[in-house]
């Protein structure tokens, strides 16, 4: 067993952490486990791919790779636009499907409906883009030697850096701004927050917008280092929830820690046992946390 598993785990964990941050944010505010969150990852990635083409056609120089990275500014700009569009997709899905169920107090029905929404969104992606893998770039990158036995590509280094920046920005938003205080107030007691003059409906829309944007960022990063497929988000659903629960539901730094732990555990399993057991790791982590410490690492009892 080599130390390469640590690098692989940190890279995979960074992708998981961003998606888990969206999951923990949505659940902490709405008390709702949205199993369609993985499809926001897929849709965000495909929207980025779709938008990057016209941007590249409009400005040919934007296709050129940024320094050692495999993608150009057209993908970066497309990713920013796609984050907004994915957030709007999440808001629209809530308005059409989840809000009517939430207003009736049908929480369990809403969770089951999220499974149906997940399958519908995935099927629509396959109809629109087919099930063939796609790529932002087919250029091969040379891995950089970090330490003896550990190599990473420039894309992977950028992925970990962007994850740290986005998670830190979200944590500061929630802990240091009026918007964050409103989000926390609605999460604690929506009725009391409404009495205090907080627009609860606006806060809920903002929650979905942020969750969708983070899912898009996770999808774009996954698409850069692996490949783009309609099922890419569905394959991350269990690791996302495992990371969110491990870190502590409601804690954004906890989502980062949980994502990194799940990623390293999966990478270690691949080296020790084999890749066929990788999917089982997130399930075992989830069961273990629920049995030993249900509040997670940074979570708190309610």
ABEGO torsion letter per residue (X at the ends): XBAAAAAAAAAAAAAAAAAAAAAAAAAAAAGBBBAAAAAAAAAAAAAAAAAAAAAAAABAAAABBBEABABBAAAAAAAAAAAAAAAAAAAAAAAAAAAAAAAAGBAAAAAAAAAAAAAAAAAAAAAAAEABBBBABABBBBBBBABBGBBBBAAAAAAAAAAAAAAAAAAAAAAABAAAAAAAAAAABAAAAAAAGBBAAAAAAAAAAAAAAAAAAAAAAAAAABBBBAAAAAAAAAAAAAAAAAAEBGBAAAAAAAAAAAAAAAAAAAAAAEAAAAAAAAAAAAAAAAAABAAEAABBBX
